[in-house]
């Protein structure tokens, strides 16, 4: 099954983000396993606060459908969401069905 890399670029609203972070994290954690989420976490050192999420899914549309209910997304706290297929060429994620 394809792997997709999702980049979240957060809005410059640190107080609102902090207020809704628990609900966001709870939602993202609920996607582990059956929701297709492999791993997620914030990134450091970029121009804006951001995060990287890895999913196993059949399509970009499937990943979008899974992420659309994320409280950060519904509240407009994600300024940009990019979803691209990621082709693992070396190394391992420990998945049973790696290519």
NORWO-V523086 format. One record per backbone hydrogen bond with DSSP energy under -1.0 kcal/mol. NH is the residue of the N-H (numbers start at 1). CO is the residue of the C=O. Records with the same first field share a line. If there is no record, write none. Layout:
# NORWO-V523086
NH = CO + CO
This chain:
# NORWO-V523086
4 = 55
5 = 84
6 = 53
7 = 82
8 = 51
9 = 80
10 = 49
11 = 77
13 = 11
17 = 13
18 = 14
19 = 15
20 = 16
21 = 17
24 = 20
25 = 21
26 = 22
27 = 23
28 = 24
29 = 25
30 = 26
31 = 28
32 = 29
33 = 37
36 = 33
37 = 31
38 = 54
39 = 54
41 = 52
43 = 50
51 = 8
52 = 41
53 = 6
54 = 39
55 = 4
56 = 36
57 = 2
63 = 59
64 = 60
65 = 61
66 = 62
67 = 63
68 = 64
70 = 67
74 = 70
75 = 71
76 = 73
77 = 72
79 = 9
80 = 9
82 = 7
84 = 5
86 = 3
